[in-house]
Amino acid sequence: MITRGDIIMLGLGAGVTGGITGGLILGIGLGLVVSGANIGWLLLIVGSPVSGLAGLIMARKLAKKL
C-alpha cells in the first residue's frame, strides 16, 4: 500500500532531480547561446521537458506498486 510518506518522497525526489537536471541543461544551453552557438537554443527548448521526465519515471515506479 502506498502511504503519504511515499508520495511526499516522490515529490521531493522528483523536484530535486528535475531541478538539478533541468538547471544544468538550461545553464549549458544559455552559455552556448551567449557564446554564439546556435545549438544552445535546442538545449534551451529541451531543458524543461527533460526535467519533468525524471518525475514521470519516478511516478511510474510508484504506480507499479499498486
Gaussian input, Z-matrix of N, CA and C with variables (Angstrom, degrees):
# hf/3-21g

backbone

0 1
 N
 C     1     B1
 C     2     B2     1     A1
 N     3     B3     2     A2     1     D1
 C     4     B4     3     A3     2     D2
 C     5     B5     4     A4     3     D3
 N     6     B6     5     A5     4     D4
 C     7     B7     6     A6     5     D5
 C     8     B8     7     A7     6     D6
 N     9     B9     8     A8     7     D7
 C    10    B10     9     A9     8     D8
 C    11    B11    10    A10     9     D9
 N    12    B12    11    A11    10    D10
 C    13    B13    12    A12    11    D11
 C    14    B14    13    A13    12    D12
 N    15    B15    14    A14    13    D13
 C    16    B16    15    A15    14    D14
 C    17    B17    16    A16    15    D15
 N    18    B18    17    A17    16    D16
 C    19    B19    18    A18    17    D17
 C    20    B20    19    A19    18    D18
 N    21    B21    20    A20    19    D19
 C    22    B22    21    A21    20    D20
 C    23    B23    22    A22    21    D21
 N    24    B24    23    A23    22    D22
 C    25    B25    24    A24    23    D23
 C    26    B26    25    A25    24    D24
 N    27    B27    26    A26    25    D25
 C    28    B28    27    A27    26    D26
 C    29    B29    28    A28    27    D27
 N    30    B30    29    A29    28    D28
 C    31    B31    30    A30    29    D29
 C    32    B32    31    A31    30    D30
 N    33    B33    32    A32    31    D31
 C    34    B34    33    A33    32    D32
 C    35    B35    34    A34    33    D33
 N    36    B36    35    A35    34    D34
 C    37    B37    36    A36    35    D35
 C    38    B38    37    A37    36    D36
 N    39    B39    38    A38    37    D37
 C    40    B40    39    A39    38    D38
 C    41    B41    40    A40    39    D39
 N    42    B42    41    A41    40    D40
 C    43    B43    42    A42    41    D41
 C    44    B44    43    A43    42    D42
 N    45    B45    44    A44    43    D43
 C    46    B46    45    A45    44    D44
 C    47    B47    46    A46    45    D45
 N    48    B48    47    A47    46    D46
 C    49    B49    48    A48    47    D47
 C    50    B50    49    A49    48    D48
 N    51    B51    50    A50    49    D49
 C    52    B52    51    A51    50    D50
 C    53    B53    52    A52    51    D51
 N    54    B54    53    A53    52    D52
 C    55    B55    54    A54    53    D53
 C    56    B56    55    A55    54    D54
 N    57    B57    56    A56    55    D55
 C    58    B58    57    A57    56    D56
 C    59    B59    58    A58    57    D57
 N    60    B60    59    A59    58    D58
 C    61    B61    60    A60    59    D59
 C    62    B62    61    A61    60    D60
 N    63    B63    62    A62    61    D61
 C    64    B64    63    A63    62    D62
 C    65    B65    64    A64    63    D63
 N    66    B66    65    A65    64    D64
 C    67    B67    66    A66    65    D65
 C    68    B68    67    A67    66    D66
 N    69    B69    68    A68    67    D67
 C    70    B70    69    A69    68    D68
 C    71    B71    70    A70    69    D69
 N    72    B72    71    A71    70    D70
 C    73    B73    72    A72    71    D71
 C    74    B74    73    A73    72    D72
 N    75    B75    74    A74    73    D73
 C    76    B76    75    A75    74    D74
 C    77    B77    76    A76    75    D75
 N    78    B78    77    A77    76    D76
 C    79    B79    78    A78    77    D77
 C    80    B80    79    A79    78    D78
 N    81    B81    80    A80    79    D79
 C    82    B82    81    A81    80    D80
 C    83    B83    82    A82    81    D81
 N    84    B84    83    A83    82    D82
 C    85    B85    84    A84    83    D83
 C    86    B86    85    A85    84    D84
 N    87    B87    86    A86    85    D85
 C    88    B88    87    A87    86    D86
 C    89    B89    88    A88    87    D87
 N    90    B90    89    A89    88    D88
 C    91    B91    90    A90    89    D89
 C    92    B92    91    A91    90    D90
 N    93    B93    92    A92    91    D91
 C    94    B94    93    A93    92    D92
 C    95    B95    94    A94    93    D93
 N    96    B96    95    A95    94    D94
 C    97    B97    96    A96    95    D95
 C    98    B98    97    A97    96    D96
 N    99    B99    98    A98    97    D97
 C   100   B100    99    A99    98    D98
 C   101   B101   100   A100    99    D99
 N   102   B102   101   A101   100   D100
 C   103   B103   102   A102   101   D101
 C   104   B104   103   A103   102   D102
 N   105   B105   104   A104   103   D103
 C   106   B106   105   A105   104   D104
 C   107   B107   106   A106   105   D105
 N   108   B108   107   A107   106   D106
 C   109   B109   108   A108   107   D107
 C   110   B110   109   A109   108   D108
 N   111   B111   110   A110   109   D109
 C   112   B112   111   A111   110   D110
 C   113   B113   112   A112   111   D111
 N   114   B114   113   A113   112   D112
 C   115   B115   114   A114   113   D113
 C   116   B116   115   A115   114   D114
 N   117   B117   116   A116   115   D115
 C   118   B118   117   A117   116   D116
 C   119   B119   118   A118   117   D117
 N   120   B120   119   A119   118   D118
 C   121   B121   120   A120   119   D119
 C   122   B122   121   A121   120   D120
 N   123   B123   122   A122   121   D121
 C   124   B124   123   A123   122   D122
 C   125   B125   124   A124   123   D123
 N   126   B126   125   A125   124   D124
 C   127   B127   126   A126   125   D125
 C   128   B128   127   A127   126   D126
 N   129   B129   128   A128   127   D127
 C   130   B130   129   A129   128   D128
 C   131   B131   130   A130   129   D129
 N   132   B132   131   A131   130   D130
 C   133   B133   132   A132   131   D131
 C   134   B134   133   A133   132   D132
 N   135   B135   134   A134   133   D133
 C   136   B136   135   A135   134   D134
 C   137   B137   136   A136   135   D135
 N   138   B138   137   A137   136   D136
 C   139   B139   138   A138   137   D137
 C   140   B140   139   A139   138   D138
 N   141   B141   140   A140   139   D139
 C   142   B142   141   A141   140   D140
 C   143   B143   142   A142   141   D141
 N   144   B144   143   A143   142   D142
 C   145   B145   144   A144   143   D143
 C   146   B146   145   A145   144   D144
 N   147   B147   146   A146   145   D145
 C   148   B148   147   A147   146   D146
 C   149   B149   148   A148   147   D147
 N   150   B150   149   A149   148   D148
 C   151   B151   150   A150   149   D149
 C   152   B152   151   A151   150   D150
 N   153   B153   152   A152   151   D151
 C   154   B154   153   A153   152   D152
 C   155   B155   154   A154   153   D153
 N   156   B156   155   A155   154   D154
 C   157   B157   156   A156   155   D155
 C   158   B158   157   A157   156   D156
 N   159   B159   158   A158   157   D157
 C   160   B160   159   A159   158   D158
 C   161   B161   160   A160   159   D159
 N   162   B162   161   A161   160   D160
 C   163   B163   162   A162   161   D161
 C   164   B164   163   A163   162   D162
 N   165   B165   164   A164   163   D163
 C   166   B166   165   A165   164   D164
 C   167   B167   166   A166   165   D165
 N   168   B168   167   A167   166   D166
 C   169   B169   168   A168   167   D167
 C   170   B170   169   A169   168   D168
 N   171   B171   170   A170   169   D169
 C   172   B172   171   A171   170   D170
 C   173   B173   172   A172   171   D171
 N   174   B174   173   A173   172   D172
 C   175   B175   174   A174   173   D173
 C   176   B176   175   A175   174   D174
 N   177   B177   176   A176   175   D175
 C   178   B178   177   A177   176   D176
 C   179   B179   178   A178   177   D177
 N   180   B180   179   A179   178   D178
 C   181   B181   180   A180   179   D179
 C   182   B182   181   A181   180   D180
 N   183   B183   182   A182   181   D181
 C   184   B184   183   A183   182   D182
 C   185   B185   184   A184   183   D183
 N   186   B186   185   A185   184   D184
 C   187   B187   186   A186   185   D185
 C   188   B188   187   A187   186   D186
 N   189   B189   188   A188   187   D187
 C   190   B190   189   A189   188   D188
 C   191   B191   190   A190   189   D189
 N   192   B192   191   A191   190   D190
 C   193   B193   192   A192   191   D191
 C   194   B194   193   A193   192   D192
 N   195   B195   194   A194   193   D193
 C   196   B196   195   A195   194   D194
 C   197   B197   196   A196   195   D195

   B1=1.4459
   B2=1.5240
   B3=1.2973
   B4=1.4562
   B5=1.5249
   B6=1.3117
   B7=1.4545
   B8=1.5262
   B9=1.3032
   B10=1.4569
   B11=1.5281
   B12=1.3164
   B13=1.4661
   B14=1.5222
   B15=1.3442
   B16=1.4639
   B17=1.5255
   B18=1.3165
   B19=1.4630
   B20=1.5274
   B21=1.3161
   B22=1.4679
   B23=1.5260
   B24=1.3217
   B25=1.4667
   B26=1.5235
   B27=1.3342
   B28=1.4576
   B29=1.5260
   B30=1.3183
   B31=1.4548
   B32=1.5154
   B33=1.3229
   B34=1.4654
   B35=1.5288
   B36=1.3081
   B37=1.4694
   B38=1.5133
   B39=1.3349
   B40=1.4635
   B41=1.5224
   B42=1.3218
   B43=1.4616
   B44=1.5164
   B45=1.3065
   B46=1.4682
   B47=1.5210
   B48=1.3241
   B49=1.4643
   B50=1.5275
   B51=1.3220
   B52=1.4610
   B53=1.5126
   B54=1.3183
   B55=1.4616
   B56=1.5158
   B57=1.3052
   B58=1.4691
   B59=1.5200
   B60=1.3294
   B61=1.4654
   B62=1.5251
   B63=1.3207
   B64=1.4595
   B65=1.5114
   B66=1.3143
   B67=1.4624
   B68=1.5135
   B69=1.3259
   B70=1.4637
   B71=1.5256
   B72=1.3225
   B73=1.4634
   B74=1.5285
   B75=1.3336
   B76=1.4633
   B77=1.5310
   B78=1.3213
   B79=1.4620
   B80=1.5181
   B81=1.3115
   B82=1.4686
   B83=1.5277
   B84=1.3394
   B85=1.4624
   B86=1.5169
   B87=1.3308
   B88=1.4551
   B89=1.5250
   B90=1.3162
   B91=1.4649
   B92=1.5195
   B93=1.3345
   B94=1.4616
   B95=1.5253
   B96=1.3275
   B97=1.4638
   B98=1.5254
   B99=1.3140
   B100=1.4677
   B101=1.5265
   B102=1.3277
   B103=1.4649
   B104=1.5301
   B105=1.3248
   B106=1.4663
   B107=1.5080
   B108=1.3118
   B109=1.4653
   B110=1.5264
   B111=1.3151
   B112=1.4593
   B113=1.5274
   B114=1.3102
   B115=1.4636
   B116=1.5293
   B117=1.3168
   B118=1.4544
   B119=1.5195
   B120=1.3236
   B121=1.4666
   B122=1.5155
   B123=1.3238
   B124=1.4582
   B125=1.5263
   B126=1.3180
   B127=1.4587
   B128=1.5234
   B129=1.3216
   B130=1.4661
   B131=1.5249
   B132=1.3100
   B133=1.4678
   B134=1.5235
   B135=1.3199
   B136=1.4606
   B137=1.5302
   B138=1.3054
   B139=1.4673
   B140=1.5149
   B141=1.3149
   B142=1.4682
   B143=1.5269
   B144=1.3237
   B145=1.4707
   B146=1.5286
   B147=1.3132
   B148=1.4655
   B149=1.5215
   B150=1.3201
   B151=1.4625
   B152=1.5274
   B153=1.3165
   B154=1.4552
   B155=1.5122
   B156=1.3325
   B157=1.4579
   B158=1.5263
   B159=1.3092
   B160=1.4650
   B161=1.5249
   B162=1.3215
   B163=1.4615
   B164=1.5132
   B165=1.3189
   B166=1.4568
   B167=1.5231
   B168=1.3107
   B169=1.4649
   B170=1.5255
   B171=1.3267
   B172=1.4571
   B173=1.5293
   B174=1.3302
   B175=1.4625
   B176=1.5209
   B177=1.3083
   B178=1.4625
   B179=1.5186
   B180=1.3122
   B181=1.4771
   B182=1.5091
   B183=1.3285
   B184=1.4505
   B185=1.5326
   B186=1.3300
   B187=1.4624
   B188=1.5246
   B189=1.3140
   B190=1.4709
   B191=1.5278
   B192=1.3260
   B193=1.4714
   B194=1.5136
   B195=1.3341
   B196=1.4654
   B197=1.5028
   A1=109.22
   A2=115.64
   A3=120.87
   A4=108.75
   A5=114.85
   A6=120.28
   A7=110.64
   A8=115.15
   A9=120.82
   A10=110.57
   A11=116.34
   A12=120.45
   A13=112.20
   A14=116.74
   A15=119.57
   A16=111.46
   A17=116.08
   A18=120.12
   A19=110.57
   A20=117.15
   A21=120.81
   A22=110.32
   A23=116.69
   A24=119.89
   A25=111.20
   A26=116.98
   A27=120.23
   A28=110.07
   A29=117.51
   A30=120.92
   A31=112.79
   A32=116.14
   A33=119.31
   A34=111.59
   A35=115.78
   A36=119.56
   A37=112.36
   A38=116.23
   A39=119.57
   A40=111.00
   A41=117.30
   A42=120.35
   A43=112.71
   A44=115.93
   A45=120.03
   A46=110.84
   A47=116.74
   A48=120.24
   A49=110.82
   A50=116.33
   A51=119.88
   A52=112.53
   A53=116.55
   A54=119.94
   A55=112.90
   A56=115.91
   A57=119.56
   A58=110.77
   A59=116.64
   A60=120.63
   A61=111.28
   A62=116.22
   A63=119.73
   A64=112.64
   A65=116.86
   A66=120.36
   A67=112.83
   A68=115.50
   A69=119.53
   A70=111.01
   A71=116.69
   A72=120.07
   A73=110.79
   A74=116.70
   A75=119.37
   A76=111.78
   A77=117.03
   A78=120.29
   A79=112.43
   A80=117.01
   A81=120.58
   A82=109.89
   A83=116.39
   A84=119.85
   A85=112.55
   A86=116.77
   A87=120.12
   A88=111.01
   A89=116.52
   A90=119.58
   A91=112.04
   A92=116.35
   A93=119.53
   A94=111.88
   A95=117.12
   A96=120.40
   A97=110.72
   A98=116.35
   A99=120.30
   A100=111.07
   A101=116.59
   A102=119.48
   A103=112.50
   A104=117.19
   A105=119.77
   A106=114.96
   A107=118.95
   A108=121.32
   A109=108.88
   A110=116.15
   A111=120.75
   A112=112.75
   A113=118.76
   A114=121.36
   A115=110.75
   A116=117.63
   A117=121.79
   A118=112.30
   A119=118.06
   A120=121.17
   A121=110.82
   A122=116.74
   A123=120.19
   A124=110.70
   A125=116.82
   A126=120.14
   A127=111.63
   A128=117.38
   A129=120.08
   A130=111.02
   A131=116.64
   A132=120.50
   A133=111.13
   A134=117.50
   A135=122.35
   A136=112.27
   A137=119.05
   A138=122.32
   A139=114.79
   A140=118.08
   A141=120.49
   A142=113.34
   A143=119.86
   A144=118.05
   A145=113.59
   A146=117.04
   A147=119.56
   A148=110.44
   A149=117.14
   A150=119.37
   A151=111.20
   A152=118.30
   A153=121.45
   A154=113.13
   A155=117.02
   A156=121.54
   A157=111.38
   A158=117.47
   A159=120.88
   A160=110.92
   A161=116.73
   A162=120.68
   A163=112.17
   A164=117.12
   A165=121.35
   A166=111.35
   A167=116.92
   A168=120.79
   A169=110.74
   A170=116.93
   A171=120.22
   A172=111.00
   A173=117.95
   A174=121.07
   A175=111.08
   A176=118.33
   A177=120.35
   A178=111.56
   A179=116.36
   A180=118.96
   A181=111.08
   A182=116.74
   A183=120.97
   A184=111.21
   A185=116.75
   A186=120.56
   A187=111.69
   A188=117.81
   A189=120.61
   A190=111.75
   A191=116.23
   A192=120.28
   A193=112.30
   A194=117.87
   A195=120.95
   A196=111.90
   D1=136.63
   D2=179.20
   D3=-83.21
   D4=130.23
   D5=-179.10
   D6=-102.87
   D7=172.40
   D8=178.14
   D9=-63.22
   D10=-34.22
   D11=178.54
   D12=-64.03
   D13=-36.31
   D14=177.16
   D15=-63.71
   D16=-40.64
   D17=-179.56
   D18=-68.66
   D19=-38.82
   D20=178.21
   D21=-65.19
   D22=-43.36
   D23=179.22
   D24=-66.24
   D25=-35.75
   D26=176.28
   D27=-62.47
   D28=-45.38
   D29=179.35
   D30=-63.23
   D31=-43.53
   D32=178.72
   D33=-66.00
   D34=-44.70
   D35=179.94
   D36=-63.87
   D37=-43.23
   D38=179.64
   D39=-66.51
   D40=-38.72
   D41=179.67
   D42=-65.61
   D43=-45.12
   D44=-179.27
   D45=-68.14
   D46=-47.70
   D47=-178.83
   D48=-64.19
   D49=-44.39
   D50=179.14
   D51=-65.28
   D52=-39.80
   D53=179.47
   D54=-65.09
   D55=-42.76
   D56=179.35
   D57=-67.48
   D58=-47.49
   D59=-177.91
   D60=-65.39
   D61=-50.09
   D62=-179.59
   D63=-64.08
   D64=-40.74
   D65=178.70
   D66=-63.89
   D67=-38.71
   D68=178.41
   D69=-66.02
   D70=-45.21
   D71=179.99
   D72=-65.36
   D73=-43.91
   D74=179.26
   D75=-65.47
   D76=-37.57
   D77=178.27
   D78=-65.24
   D79=-43.55
   D80=178.14
   D81=-65.12
   D82=-43.52
   D83=179.35
   D84=-62.12
   D85=-42.63
   D86=179.29
   D87=-65.85
   D88=-38.14
   D89=176.80
   D90=-62.86
   D91=-39.06
   D92=177.88
   D93=-68.56
   D94=-38.91
   D95=178.95
   D96=-64.26
   D97=-42.59
   D98=-179.87
   D99=-64.92
   D100=-35.15
   D101=-179.91
   D102=-80.15
   D103=-7.31
   D104=174.64
   D105=104.36
   D106=3.18
   D107=179.47
   D108=-87.73
   D109=125.46
   D110=-177.09
   D111=-73.12
   D112=-18.44
   D113=179.11
   D114=-65.22
   D115=-20.06
   D116=178.45
   D117=-62.52
   D118=-30.72
   D119=177.90
   D120=-63.73
   D121=-35.73
   D122=177.92
   D123=-63.76
   D124=-42.41
   D125=178.00
   D126=-66.10
   D127=-35.73
   D128=178.24
   D129=-65.71
   D130=-38.61
   D131=-179.42
   D132=-71.47
   D133=-37.65
   D134=-175.01
   D135=-84.34
   D136=-15.74
   D137=-173.20
   D138=-59.41
   D139=-44.55
   D140=-177.44
   D141=-68.82
   D142=-47.84
   D143=178.41
   D144=-63.00
   D145=-32.89
   D146=178.92
   D147=-67.13
   D148=-37.19
   D149=179.53
   D150=-68.47
   D151=-32.67
   D152=176.85
   D153=-75.12
   D154=-20.71
   D155=-179.52
   D156=-64.25
   D157=-33.34
   D158=178.83
   D159=-62.50
   D160=-43.40
   D161=177.65
   D162=-64.99
   D163=-37.81
   D164=178.65
   D165=-63.92
   D166=-43.85
   D167=179.36
   D168=-64.34
   D169=-42.37
   D170=179.86
   D171=-67.12
   D172=-36.66
   D173=179.01
   D174=-68.72
   D175=-35.71
   D176=177.55
   D177=-66.57
   D178=-37.95
   D179=176.90
   D180=-63.83
   D181=-39.40
   D182=178.07
   D183=-68.28
   D184=-37.35
   D185=-179.25
   D186=-68.92
   D187=-27.12
   D188=178.38
   D189=-66.38
   D190=-21.78
   D191=-179.86
   D192=-74.93
   D193=-13.54
   D194=-178.58
   D195=-70.59

